[in-house]
């Protein structure tokens, strides 16, 4: 008997829910990008003792997470060799806003492509990432990446408040519903 994934079938995201969640993720992420781009480059790259040090590098990490999970693990391209090649790709670690813009476009195109192909069967399918033990579904992985984005944005929020900088709006009610 195989171990049960962490989510029961009744707990899985539907394709419509996954698309809605990721539309929210993107709207929130883009709000933070605009806010951080409005800072000086020195402030965007300043070492702040948060998980990925700078605000800029934390945004890059969020893109890295979405790219690996949706573009590789959930798309069946998660072999050791494919991931090693991806992890060596220097464009995944942009050094300026121009490189970030190109990487941002690439990652959200991957996300949009995955979401366009999302079906109930795909979301219920088992997936595995070598760094995450256990048994889980594509739906679980989408929740993982969503919560990871939220956690890292929380680091950015804390760092911004320490400088008396107001972070952008991110509530589901205002942003998740397509509000401004």
Secondary structure, 3 states (H helix, E strand, C coil): CCCCCCCCHHHCCCHHHHHHHHHHHHHHHHHHHHHHHCCCHHHHHCCCCECCECHHHHHHHHHHHHHHHHHHHCCCCCCHHHHHHHHHCHHHCCCCHHHHHHHHHHHHHHHHHHHHCCCHHHHHCEECCCCCCCCEEHHHHHHHHHHHHHHHHHHHHHHHHHCCCCCCCCCHHHHHCCCC
